[in-house]
Amino acid sequence: MNTFGDPTIWLPFVFAGLMGLSILIYVVLDGFDLGVGVLFPFAEEDEKDMMIATIGPFWDANETWLVLAVGLLLVAFPAAHGAILTALYLPVAIMLVGLILRGVAFEFRAKAPAPHKRLWNNAFFAGSLMTSLSQGFMLGMYIMGLEWTLVNAAFSLLTAVFLTVGYSFIGATWVIHKTDGALQAKSVDWAKGGIWGLVLGIGLVSMATPLVSTRIFDKWFSWPEALLLSPLPILSALLVFALWWMLRRMPFTHDRVSWLPFAAASSLWVMAFIGMAYSFYPYVVPEQLTIYEAASAPESLFIILIGTLFVLPTILAYTVLAYTVFRGKATELRYD
């Protein structure tokens, strides 16, 4: 029997892939603009204006991918949507407040009188920090099986901190690419410190993941599965070395290649995400619901797939257009 011809098999697999792709794009793209906000306290007032200019044309497009990912979870895997959001109601609420605060502060800081501008800069930082920490906490709880225990909460607090540092690192590499001069040099120093937080975070998650499930442990350390997984840690180590090497030699003689640290940092996030996807597949709720058990009826999934084939390319085209039109170094962001 050809299981891939069975819609109860291939449709959930396709939607899990689309949802995973949406989450990955969101983590990389909104990760860097959240990271820019987290770095605000380390910048001077005039530098904050330029940092905002580096993300101004992109941040709302980046958040579209989060909407798409949650929407796909809701319509394609409603049982999983209920289980995940029920377990993570508090951090999700904090994340939404943070996202709202960021959006309001982004607009108000540009129009506020000079004495009030610092207030909205602080609000932008607070919203970025709340969003980053809550997403890191949700990641930790997901890895630990969505069970609220003291140990799981403590682990999730660690992942919250390390994910926030990771966002600040990729945010620093983005500022390196989009600016020059003193701010670029300062961003190199931020990235040099942040890379070790990212490495520690990936290491923490990598150590904990196989310990929460014998199934995942076997996928990592059984033969030949261990051989199939081996390229991920090897490539990740090479990327960390390449990043450290590049940051030590910046600014480059030719600033046209200042995008390389951001590209390498994004690739490192991709490696980490692939490792997580490999570990938890086929479960959408760890050790509770597989994508096949949580999926909607095949008839519903097929109709949703038709709509997704129109929506996804539109969002992708919008994102590519934004990054193409506003390529190059950032300039002053004005609203008049």
Residue pairs with C-beta under 8 A, 6 or more apart in sequence:
3 9
4 10
7 298
7 301
7 302
8 292
8 295
8 298
9 292
11 295
11 298
11 301
11 302
11 305
12 76
12 77
12 291
12 292
12 294
12 295
12 301
13 291
14 305
15 72
15 76
15 77
15 291
15 295
15 301
15 304
15 305
16 76
16 77
16 281
16 282
16 284
16 291
18 72
18 308
18 312
19 69
19 72
19 73
19 76
19 77
20 273
20 277
22 65
22 66
22 68
22 69
22 72
23 65
23 69
23 273
24 269
24 270
24 273
25 65
25 319
26 62
26 63
26 65
26 66
26 69
27 269
27 273
28 170
28 266
28 269
28 270
29 58
29 61
29 62
29 65
29 319
30 59
30 62
30 63
30 65
30 66
31 166
31 167
31 170
31 171
31 269
32 55
32 167
32 170
32 171
32 173
32 174
32 262
33 55
33 58
33 59
33 62
33 171
33 174
34 128
34 131
34 132
34 167
34 171
35 128
35 132
35 166
35 167
35 168
35 169
35 170
35 171
35 172
35 174
36 51
36 52
36 54
36 55
36 128
36 171
36 174
36 175
37 102
37 124
37 125
37 127
37 128
37 129
37 171
38 125
38 128
38 129
38 132
38 164
38 167
38 168
38 171
39 51
39 168
39 171
39 172
39 175
39 190
40 48
40 51
40 121
40 122
40 124
40 125
40 128
41 125
42 186
42 190
43 51
43 183
43 186
45 117
45 118
45 121
47 182
47 183
47 186
48 121
49 332
49 333
50 179
50 183
50 330
50 332
51 175
51 179
51 183
52 106
52 109
52 124
52 333
53 178
53 330
53 331
53 332
53 333
54 174
54 175
54 178
54 179
54 330
55 174
56 106
56 330
56 333
57 322
57 325
57 326
58 322
58 323
58 326
59 102
59 106
60 103
61 318
61 319
61 322
62 319
63 99
64 315
64 318
64 319
65 315
65 319
68 311
68 312
68 315
70 81
72 308
73 80
73 81
73 84
74 81
75 296
75 300
75 304
76 295
76 296
76 301
76 304
77 284
77 289
77 291
77 294
77 295
77 296
78 294
78 296
79 289
79 293
79 294
80 284
80 285
80 289
80 291
80 294
83 146
83 285
83 288
83 289
84 142
84 146
84 285
85 92
87 141
87 146
87 147
87 148
88 138
88 141
88 142
88 146
91 134
91 135
91 137
91 138
91 141
92 134
92 138
94 130
94 133
94 134
95 130
95 131
95 134
95 135
95 138
97 127
97 130
98 126
98 127
98 128
98 129
98 130
98 131
98 132
98 134
99 127
99 131
100 127
101 123
101 124
101 126
101 127
101 130
102 124
102 127
102 128
102 131
103 127
104 123
104 127
105 120
105 121
105 123
105 124
105 127
106 124
108 120
108 123
109 117
109 120
109 121
109 123
109 124
110 333
110 335
111 335
112 119
112 120
129 164
132 160
132 163
132 164
132 167
133 160
133 161
133 163
133 164
134 160
135 160
135 163
136 156
136 159
136 160
136 161
136 162
136 163
136 164
137 156
137 157
137 159
137 160
138 156
139 156
139 159
139 160
139 163
139 205
140 152
140 155
140 156
140 157
140 158
140 159
140 160
141 148
141 152
141 153
141 156
142 286
143 155
143 159
143 205
143 208
143 209
143 212
143 276
143 286
144 151
144 152
144 155
144 156
144 208
144 212
144 286
145 152
145 212
145 286
145 287
145 288
146 285
146 286
146 288
155 208
158 204
159 201
159 204
159 205
162 197
162 198
162 200
162 201
162 204
163 201
165 194
165 197
165 198
165 200
165 201
166 194
166 197
166 198
166 201
166 202
166 269
168 190
168 194
168 197
169 190
169 191
169 194
169 195
169 197
169 198
169 265
170 198
170 262
170 265
170 266
170 269
172 187
172 188
172 190
172 191
172 194
173 187
173 191
173 261
173 262
173 264
173 265
174 262
175 183
175 184
175 187
175 190
176 184
176 187
176 188
176 191
176 250
176 258
176 261
176 262
177 258
177 259
177 261
177 262
178 329
178 330
179 187
179 329
179 330
180 251
180 255
180 329
184 250
184 251
184 258
185 251
188 247
188 250
188 251
191 243
191 247
191 261
192 244
192 247
192 248
195 240
195 243
195 244
195 247
198 265
198 268
199 240
202 236
202 268
202 272
205 272
205 276
206 233
206 275
209 216
209 220
209 275
209 276
209 279
210 216
210 217
210 219
210 220
210 221
210 279
211 217
212 286
212 287
213 286
213 287
215 287
216 279
216 280
218 225
219 225
219 229
219 278
219 279
220 226
220 229
220 279
229 275
229 278
232 271
232 274
232 275
232 278
235 271
236 268
236 271
236 272
239 264
239 267
239 268
239 271
240 268
242 264
243 261
243 264
243 265
243 268
246 260
246 261
246 264
247 261
250 258
250 261
251 258
252 258
280 286
281 291
282 290
282 291
282 292
283 289
283 290
283 291
284 290
284 291
284 294
285 294
295 301
296 304
